[in-house]
Amino acid sequence: MLDRYFKLTENGTSVRIEFIAGLSSFLATMYIIVVNPAILSQAGMPFAGVLTATVLLSFFSSLMMGLYARNPLIVAPGMGLNAFFTFTAVKGLGLAWETALGTVFWAGIVFLLLSLFKVRSLLVQAIPASLRHAIAAGIGFFIALIGFTNAGFIVDNPATLIGPAALTEVLPLTFVLGLLVTAILVVRRVKAAIVLGILTTTLLAYLLGQGSGTPLAQVPPNGWLAAPDFSLLLRLDLLGSLRWSLWPVIFAFIFTDLFDSLSTFLGVAEAANLKDADGQPRHLHRSLLTDAVATTLAGLLGSSPGTTYIESAVGIEQGGRTGLTAVFGALFFLPFLFLSPLLSVVPAVATAPALVIVGTYMIRPVTKINWLALDEAIPCFLAISLIPFSYSITQGIIWGFLSWTALKVATGRWREVSLTLLIIDAFAILSLVSGTH
């Protein structure tokens, strides 16, 4: 039954491979279960309530991505979106968090309409192939940078902005050892290499005294069990959030989520070759619809918007090719309604080597870019470099689009710019002007 529904044999995979892939993706994304509450609690929301909302949103949205869209992608509250919710909407504009949740809900409704009428699918199809390759490569560098910073290997440097940490420190040394072990396992094509790498690095972290004091160890040690807190369920202010003055906030969530989800779908599809016969990301319409439902559901449950996670690439590289990967990933979230203290067992440094290895795989599409055609090479380079340098997928994709259009028009090749791409450019400019990026 599973083989027929998910087409496992057709995709060259199996239940066992999909299980390992789902576990890999979960291990790479589970930090959001405690990081999201840590950020949203600064908006005055109860930590335990946000944690419950985060788990439920991740479970239902990833389950829908697996069963309905049949893609191996994890969906959870988006990093960056939660920061905008807390520090811009609530603290910056002075909104009550109930009202901010309402703006998230209405942003999701707009997304649903865009997805139902396949507007978002048209936007994806309008993006030039070379820019898709560039976005995939840029995300690869971005994922690697996240891994390096989580491991304390790349650190803040007042003189040069960033710089390497000293290997005399235990945390980066743990990372280097874990990266070496993981790389050896991957090169030797050991089954479940990434999962084994994460487990090995976790063990090294504890042996070297790095098993606590990380972002994944923020849950108070009140025993192994913690009852779920449903206090945020349906606490959104639906009518108050529809005030005309709040539509800029709604559009801010729309712009940011739009570009994040588009770039993630494109990047993962290009890197893992998850494309249909027409060369478009596989099951695109259903995936975008799932992403829209995740944002709508977030407002109802009590969280910032949900979005597809680039860390899903960890599971895909582990062999995940069907929606069963996302189903398994979703199921791994559910027990943490009660077992959230267990998250402190796996430190952030344990998943860092996996992220760096995945970054290695995701830059493969860069070889498909025609670097001799400068009107394409320059926009692609901007997309690739700005994604990690600005620490924002949105920035990379925005400047890639705008520079592509400007150079094509300026060199008399304006016919290569579609009307849909011009619409994307308009959204990009609005995002820049409104400061929502």
Secondary structure, DSSP 8 states (H G I E B T S, - for coil): -HHHHHTTTTTT--HHHHHHHHHHHHHHHTTHHHHHHHHHGGGT--HHHHHHHHHHHHHHHHHHIIIII-----EEE-TTHHHIIIIIIITTT---HHHHHHHHHHHHHHHHHHHHTTHHHHHHHTS-HHHHHHHHHHHHHHHHHHHHHHTTSEEEETTTEEEE--TTSHHHHHHHHHHHHHHHHHHTT-TTHHHHHHHHHHHHHHHTT-SSSSGGG-S--S-S------TTTT---TTGGG-GGGHHHHHHHHHHHHHHHHHHHHHHHHHHT-B-TTSSBTTHHHHHHHHHHHHHHHHHHTSS-EEE-TTHHHHHHTT--SHHHHHHHHHHHGGGGT-GGGGGGS-HHHHHHHHHHHHHHHTGGGGGS-TT-HHHHHHHHHHHHHHHHTT-HHHHHHHHHHHHHHHHHHTT-GGGS-HHHHHHHHHHHHHHHHT--
